[in-house]
Amino acid sequence: MTKVEPSLIACHECGLVSVLPALENGTKASCPRCGHTLVRRVGNCTAKVSAFGISCLVMLVLSCAFPFMSFSAGGISHQISLIDALQVFRHFDNNTLAALLLSTVIFLPALYIIIVIYLFVLAEKQSQGKKTFTSATWAKRLCRLVFRVEIWLLVDIFLIGVIVSLVKIAALADVKLGSAFWSYTAYSALVVLFSRAIDKAWLWDNLFPSYSTGSVKSGDTHLSLNHTACSLCHQINPHDSDVIPTHCGRCSTKLHHFDPNVNDSWGWSFLISAIIFYIPANLYPMMYTVSFGSTERSTIMDGVILLWQLGSYPVASIIFIASVFVPMTKMFIMIWLLRSSRANIYEDDASALKKLKYYRFTELVGRWSMIDVFVVALLSALVNLKGLMSISPGPAALYFALVVFFTMCAALVFDPRTFWGPYQKAMPNNDQRLIVQPT
């Protein structure tokens, strides 16, 4: 295959192939049909990624090495570390949930940061013509790994869970914040800055330059059936007359050809699983509170009502929105989108954009439902004054975590290109260039 300068890019949300213009640093290019951001240029990205990444790792180590917070009541105190809070479910024979929390807050973010730094240093060397000792196969594997796991990093969600926990137990006893709490707060902010410093287009261009797009031209869509766009590196893989590629010629990712029936089947499977687990997540107790020998169980709604009665209206609202409103709304939206996709209802661009906005909402808010699980983990680890007061997680915690997991999977496998049918009007050729704006 002949390597050429990249000139075309396909939108993953509407399928339109557009001209990719030369972009200056600090600008982004969006799809002219649906507005989805496809390319974002970051100046001096290798230096920024390295600086923010190393700072993140330092703050993470400090967060795990020092006391996170302490809880005291009746002359008895209890101190926990960040690891204690995340592995508390292991002490209650729920290793699955403990592993989930540890991986999404500590292990996966650390692995993600280390690999991304390494890949950018590798790309910088290759851009300067220097010899590297990493094979292309391993570099591609690392790229596929980091860009697939980034959606499962819940560092910022955990910080909000910590703040909610502090408000919930502030009225019960004295809570003191350890130095690790402030380190983790800095770590969360640095992770956001780190993610903003990543220029994926620059990384792919310097590690694995794009290949010829063949006869594919600007204005083609997923319905043209002459190409398959890679969802990971944005490479347009043209279809030959006899052979349809199964893997991306640039990054070796398995290509998912446009097939609404297959995607919808997987979407329904994940969504039905989420609905099934959502029932026990609301019926069973989320946590048990033991105080002076008496045990009180509380479901998700019990906790919301209690906080509201205590006057903690903002916290009660956050818990209700994250744990009740968001999961139910997301499931209803996904049911509507999947039914529309199954019915093959193609309307005008305005209708497609409306459905696309709902789909983007489900992608944006899905992760935030994990707040309640993190709150239960923190309270169970922190409030452990034997003989006086203790909190332990209930069975609903695992069920609710599974609800979040399956709803996120349903949104991931759904293909929003199904909104854009053959009856949408074709765009003039001079309107198929990406919209360039400052970031």
N, C-alpha and C positions, 0 to 999 in steps of 0.2 A: 504494500500500500504506500502511496506517495504522500509524504507529509507536506502540508500546506499551512499557511497562516489561517487561524480560525476566523470564519466570517459569518457563519450561521449558527443559530441556537434555537432549540425548541422549548416552548413553555410546558412545564409539567402539569399545569393546572387547566390549560385550555387547548394545548396541542399545537398552537400556531408556531410556525417556523419564521423567524425574523432575522434581519441583517444585524450582525453584532458589530457596532462601530468601535473605533479606538476610544478607550475611556481614560480620562485623567484620574489621578489619585484624588480620593475624596468624593467621587461620584458613583452613582449606581444606575443601572439600566433595568427598566421594567418593561414587561410585555405590553404592547400597544392595545391589545384586546381586553385583557383581564386585569392589568396593573400589577401582576405578580413580579416581585424583584428577582431577577435572574442572575445578575452579576453586580458585585459591589467591590470597588477598588479601594485598597488601603495602602497608603504610602509607607515605605520603610517597614513593611509588615514583619519581616524576619526579626528585626531588632525589637519590635513591639511585642511580638509573640514570645520571644525569649525572656524579655524583661518581666512582662506580666506573668508568664508561666512560672518562672523561678520564684517570683514573689508569692504566687499562689501556693506553691509547694512548701515554702518556708512557713507561711501562715497556717497551712494544714498540719504540719508537724507540731507547731506550737499549740494548735488547738487540741491535739491528741495528747500532748505531753503534760499539760497543766490542768488544774481543777477547772471544771466547766461552770458549775454553780453548786450552792449548798442550800439546804433546807433545815430549819430548826423550829421546834415547837415544844413547849413544856420543859425546857432545859435539855432536850435531846436534839442533836443535830445529825445531819447526814449529807455527805459530800459525794458528788459524782463527777466522772470525766465524760468526755464526748463518746468514748467507746462504750462506757457503761450504759449510756442512754440508748445507743443504737443496737446493742446486743441484749437488751433487757428481755426480749421475747424468748431468748434461748433458755433463760431460767424458768420460763413457764411452758417448757416443752413445745415451743413454736419456732423451731430452727429455720423454717422456710421464711417467715416474716423477718426474723433477725438477719438472715443473710441478705434479704431484699433491701433492708434499710442500710446495712453496712456497705453493700455494693453501690447503691445509688448516691450515697452521701460521701463516701470516703474512697473506696477502691476504684470504681469506674472513673470518677473525676480525676484521681491521681494518675491512673493509667492513660486517660485521654490527654491530659496536659503533657505528660512525658512524651508520648508518641507524637503529638502535634509539634512540639518543639523540635524533636528529632527530624521529622519530615520537612519542616521549614529550613532547618540547617542544611539538610541534604539537598533540598531544592536550590538553596542559595549557592551551594558549591557547584551544582550542575549548571546553574546560570552563568557562573564564572569560568566554566570549562574545566574545573578541577575534577580529579579522579575520586570516585567514591567506591566503597567496598560493599555496599548493599546491593543485592541483586534486584532487578526490576520486579521479579515475582514477589519478593518479600515486601518491597515498597508498596506494591499494589494491595497486598494483603493488609498491611498496616493502614492504608488509606480507607479501605473498605470497612475495617474494624472501627476506626475512630468516628467516621461520619455516619455510621449506623447506630452507635451507642449514645451520641450526643443528646438525643431526645430523652434519654432515661436518666440524665444527670439532674438530681433534685436538690442541689445545694441551696438554692434560693428558697425553695419550698420549706426546707427544714428550718431555716432561719425564721421564717414567718411562724412556723409551728412553735419555735422557742418563745417568741414574743407572746403568742396566744397563751401558752402554758404559764408564763409569768403572771399574766393578768388573772388567770383562773385561780392560781394558788396564792396570790398576794394577800387575799383576805384571810387565808387560813393560818399562815405563819410567816416568819421572816425568811426572805429569800435573798441570798447574796450572790452576785455574779462574780465568777472567777476570771482570771486573766485569759483563760482559754476561750471564754465567750467573746471577748473583744477581738481576739485573734481570729475566731471563726467569722465574726462580722466583717472584718477586713478581708478574709479569705473569700467570702461570698461576693463582695464588691469586686474583688480582683478577678474572679471567675467571669463575671459579666464583661469586664474590660478585656479580658483575654479572648473571649468569644467574639467581641467586636473587632479585635485586631486581626482575625483570621481572614485572609483573602484566598478563598478556595480556588477561584479562577487562576490566580497567579501561581498557586501551588501546583495545580494540574498542568498548567502550561509549561512549567519548568521541569516537572518530573516526567511527564508523559505528554508531549505535544500532540495536538489533535490531528486526526487523519482526514483525508478527502471525504466530502459528503456526497460524492458522485453526482447523480442527476437531481438530487433534492434541491429545491429552490425556495426562495422566500415566498411565503404565502401558502405553502403546503401545510397540511395538518395531519393529525394522527389518522384521519379518515382517508388520506391520500394513499395509504398502504404501500408507500415506497421507502419507508424508513422506520426505525425504532430508536427513540432517544433514550440514552442511559440516564437513569434518575440520579446517579451518583456524580458522574463527571461531566454531564451535559453533552457528551459526544453523540452526534447524529450518525447512526449506523445504517447506511443505505442497504436496501434489499436488492440483491442480484436477481436476474431473471429466473435462476434455478435454485439459488440457495438463500434462505433467510437466516441471518445470524442468530445464534442462541446466546452468545456472550459478547459483551462490549469489546471492540477491538482496541480500546484505549486502556481501560482499567480491569478488564476481564470479569466484570460483574455480570451475573446472569440477567439477561434482558427479559423484561416483562412486556410482552406484546399486548396491544390494546385488545382486551377481551372482557367486556363488562360482566358476562355471565360467571366467569371464574372469580373475578374480584368480588362480585356481589355475594357469591356463595360463601367465600371466606368472611366477608363482612357480616353477613347474617349469622354465621357460626359464632363469631366473637361477640356480637351484640346479644344474641340469645343467652350465651354463657354469662354475660354481665347482668342481664335481667334476672337470671336464676339466682345468682349470688347476691343480688341487691336485696332480695326478700329477707334472707337470714341476717344480712348486714344491718337491717333496720329492726328486726324482731328480737335478735339476741342482744345481750348487754355489750356495750363497747368497753366498759371497765367496771371494776368492783372497788368500792371504797370501804375500808374497814376502820372504824373509829370507836375506841373504847369497847371492843368486843362485838359491836353490831355491824352487820354487813349491808351495804346499800348498793344495788345494781343500777346502772344508768345506761340507757340506749342513746343513740345520737340525738334524738329529739329531746330526751330528758335533760341532756347537757345544755342544749340550746335554751330550753325553758328555764332551767335553773340560773343560767347566766343572765337571762333577761330579767328574772325576778330580783336578782342581786344588783341590778342597775348597770351591768356591763353590756350596754347595748351595742357598742361597736364590735366587741369580741363575739357576742351572740350572733350578730349579723354575719360576721366572717365565717363562723362555723356553719351557720345555716346555708349560706351561699355556697361554700366549698363542699359541704358534705351532703346537702339535700337538693338544693336548687340546681347546681351545676351537673351532678350525675344524671338527674332526671331529665333536665333540659337536653343534655347531650344525647341521651338515649332516644328521646322523642325526635330530635333533629335527625339522628342517624336513621331511624325508622322511616321518616319522611323522605330522606335522600335516597335510601335504598329502594323504597317503593317507586319513587320517580325514575330511578335508573332501570329497575326491572320492567317498568311500563314503556320504556323507550320514548318518553315524552320530550320532544325537542321543540323548543319555542324560540323566541327571539333572544338577542344578546342581553337585553335587560333582565329577562327571566333567568338566564344562565348566570349572570353576575349576582343576582339575588341569592340563588342557591349556593354559589361559590362563597359568598360572604358568610352564610350559615356554616358551611363546611370549615372555613377558616376559624370561625368561632370555636367549633368543637376541638380543633387542633390546638388552639391557644389556651383554652381553660382546662383541658383534660388533666394536666399534671397537678393542678392546684387542689384537687380533691384529696390528695395525700396528706393535707395539713392535719386532719383529724387523727390519722394513724400516727403521725409524728408527735402530736400532742399526747396521745395515750402512752407512747413509748417514754417520753420525757417525764410525765407524771408518775409512771410506774417505777422508773429508776430513781427519781428524786424523792418522792414521798414514801419512804420506807423506814418509818420509826416504829420498830417492833414493840408491841404492847400498847402503843398509843394511837398511831394512825399509819395506814398503808394503802396504796392503790395498786391494783393489778389489772392487766389487760383482760378483756373478755373475748369470747370467740368471734364477735362481730368484727374485730380488728382485721383478722385475716380475710374474712369474707369481703370486707370493704376494700382492702388492698387489691383483691382479685377483681373487684368491680372496676377499679381505676385501671388496672392492667388490661383487662379485656376491652374496655371502651377505647383506650388508646390504640390497641391493636386494630379495632374495627375502623378507626379513623385512618390508620396508617395504610391498610390494605385497600381502602376505598379509592377509586380512581375518579377524580373530579372532571376528567375529560369527557365523561359520559354526559355532562350537561351540554356540551357543545356538539350539536348534531349536524347533519348534512344540510339543514335548511338555513343555517346562519348565513348572513350575507357575506360575500367575499370582500376583503378590504382592498382598496386601491394599492397598487404596487408601491407607491411612494409613502404609504402609511404603515408599511410592514417593518420599519426600522424601530428598534427599541427606543423607549423614552428615556432620555438621560437627564438625571437630576442630581443635585448635590446631596450627600448623605447627611 
